Amino acid sequence: MYKKIIFFCLIDLGSSLVRTLFQMQSQLLKGEKGMLFKDNIVGSGMSPSNGDELEVHYKGWYYSPNSTFGVKFDDSKLRNTDKGLLFEYGKSPIILGWKLGLKTMKEGGKRTIILPPSLGYGNETVHSKDRLSIPANSELLFEIELVHVNNDIIRKLRRNIHDFIRPSGIDYL
């Protein structure tokens, strides 16, 4: 599955970063469910646990089926260099590949992850306002920086009380 992606060149014109995935091949580790990853910087802080609020900066590329070129579809720092994406780990709806990729990271770490379609968006084409659409069955590559892990027990307690008092609609199905 990843043989085709390993030989492609990833070009990020915004930072003039040019590197081949072929050079990374020997450094990639196999994670859960077919995810490949490489720690570019190993953080020294906490790892995320269920319910923690995470702040993450990321860049994302997709490789459509039978494509030989990765297309950059998102970069959180282009929207806001001071504040990354905030979400609750294990509660917010993120793709499975991100959940698996973040699971063993530590605060301050930077990691590259390569995801098969099953850990990304599968056979669905994804459309988002002001971003490129991601074709169905695309392999995804992300550079993720885990900026902050907030495991404040009071925040988690408030969230759990809120969820108990006002459960989501899916809890009734």
N, C-alpha and C positions, 0 to 999 in steps of 0.2 A: 504494500500500500504506500509506504513512504519512499520507495526507491525512486519514484519520479520526482519527488520534492527535494531530495537530497542534492541533486545536481543543479538545481535552479539557483539563480543569483537573486539575492534579495537586495533591493535598492531602496534606500530611504533618502530621497533627495533633500528633504528638509534639514537633515543633520549631516549630509554628505557621507553617510555611512554606507559602505559597500562591503559585503562579505558574502562568501558562498556558503551554502549549507553543507556542501561537500566537505569543507574544512571543519565544520562542526560535527560531522558524522561520528567521529571517534569519541567525541566528548558528550554525546547525547546519552542520557540514561532512559531506560524504559520504565514508565510509571504504570499505574493501574489502568486497565482497560484499553491499552494500546497508546496511551499518551507518551510522548517523548519530551524530555526536558533537559535543560542545562542551567545550572546555577551560575550566573555571571558574577554575582556578589552574594555571599551568604550573610544574611542579617544576623544581628546579635540580640534582637529583642524577642518578644513572645511570638509563638505560633498561634494562629487563629483557632478558636473553638466555637462551637455552636452558639449563636446569639451575639457574638462579638461584632462591634461595628468596625468595619475596615475602611481605610482610605487607601485607594489604589490608583497609581498612574499606569497607563498602558498604551501600547500601539498594537494595532491588529492588521493582519494581511490575510487575504483568502487566496486559495489556489483552486480555481474551478476545475471540474473533472476534465482530464486530458489537456490541461493548460500547462504551459512551460514558463509562466510568469506570475509572480505574486502581485496582487493589487492591494495597496494600502487603503483600508476603508475607514479607519478611525485612529485618532490620537488624542488622548485626554488633555495633554498639555497645550494643544492648539486651542482648546476651549477655555482653559484656565490653568496657568502655570503654577498658581499658588495653592489650588485646591484640587485634589483628585476626586475620583468617583467614590462616593460613600454608599455603603450598603451593609446589611446585616448578614453575616456569614451563616449559612444554613437555613435562613428564613427568607431572604430576598430571592426572587426568581433569576438566577444566573445559570449559564450553561454548565453542564456537568463537568466539562473539561476545566473550567475555571475553578470549580469547587475542588476538584482533585489536584489541580496545579497549585492552589493556594494552601492546601491542607498541611503540607510539610514545610512551607516557607516560614521564615522568621522576619519580624519587623525590621525594616531597613534593607531587606534582601531584594535582589533583582534576578528574575528568572525568565528564560525563553521556553515557551511550551509549543509543541506541535500537536495538533489534535486531529484525529480522523473525524469524518463527518458524524459518526455516532456520538461523539462527545461534544459536538458543536450544534449545528442547526439541522443535521440530518437531511432528509429529502425535502425540506421546506426552503423556499426562497424567502429571504428576510429583507423587508423594506423598512427604512427608517428615515424620518424627516431630516433633510440636510446632510445625508450620508449616502454613500454608494450602496446599492443593493448587493446582498451576498447571494450568489447562485446556490441552488440546491446541490447537495452532495459535495460541498467544497471542504477541502482540508483547510484548517486555520492555523496561523502562526501568531503568537502573541509575545510581546516583551512586556512583562509585568513587574512593577515596582511596588512592594508592600510598604507603603509610607508609614501607616500607623495602625495599631491594633488597640481598640478601646474595649477592655473587658470589664468596665465599671459595673459592679453588681447592682447598684441602685437603678441604672438605666435598664439593665436586663430585667430586673424585678418589675419595673413600671411597664415594660413591653409585655411581659407575661401576664400581668394583671389586665392590661388592655386587651390582649388576645383572648383571655378567659371571658371578659365581660362582653366584648364585641368580636366574636369569632368571624373568620372570613366566610363568604358564601359557600366556598367549596366544602367547608366542614359540615354542611347540611345535606350534601349529596350522598 
